[in-house]
Amino acid sequence: MGVALPVLPTTPFVLLAAICFSASNEKMARWLEKSRVFGPYIENYRTKAGIPIWLKCASIAFLWTGLSISMVLTRAVWAYILLGIVGIGVTVHLLMIKTKKK
């Protein structure tokens, strides 16, 4: 869900899947950890290495693009306020995450 919906970030769902797989199916947990797409998320979370600056910038740009499209399509004041609060919160959260050194 987090990959397709701009309001829901992908990382919590990936981490939740990793936790569930590690508790229930060791083979699936290893597969997820070795995944070319999701493996780095899990590794960076476990080691607290942070995320690269380019990924922070891309995430914030994608977030605000998705939120802006949603605001234009809904054309409701309550949606502007809600999506604006969500966007600010997620942006602050992303900026507070440690930046990974190369």
C-alpha positions, 0 to 999 in steps of 0.5 A, spaced: 500 500 500 505 504 501 508 504 494 502 506 491 499 511 496 503 517 497 500 518 504 502 512 506 510 511 506 513 504 504 518 503 509 514 502 515 510 496 511 517 493 509 519 493 516 513 490 518 513 485 513 521 483 515 519 483 522 513 478 521 517 474 516 523 473 521 518 471 526 514 466 522 518 464 516 525 464 516 526 463 508 521 468 507 525 473 511 532 471 508 529 473 501 526 479 503 533 481 506 536 479 500 531 483 496 535 488 491 529 493 492 527 492 500 534 489 502 537 496 503 531 499 507 532 493 512 539 493 513 539 501 513 534 500 519 538 495 523 544 498 522 541 505 523 546 508 517 541 513 515 538 514 508 542 517 502 541 525 501 538 523 494 533 519 497 531 524 502 530 529 496 527 524 492 522 522 497 520 529 499 519 531 492 515 525 490 511 526 497 509 533 495 507 531 488 503 526 490 499 530 495 499 536 490 495 532 485 491 529 491 489 536 493 487 539 486 483 533 485 479 533 491 478 541 491 476 541 499 479 545 504 479 540 509 483 536 504 488 541 503 489 542 511 489 534 512 494 533 507 498 539 508 499 537 515 501 530 513 506 533 508 509 537 513 509 531 518 512 526 513 517 532 511 520 533 518 520 526 519 525 525 513 529 531 515 530 528 522 533 521 519 540 521 519 543 522 512 547 516 510 555 517 508 557 515 502 
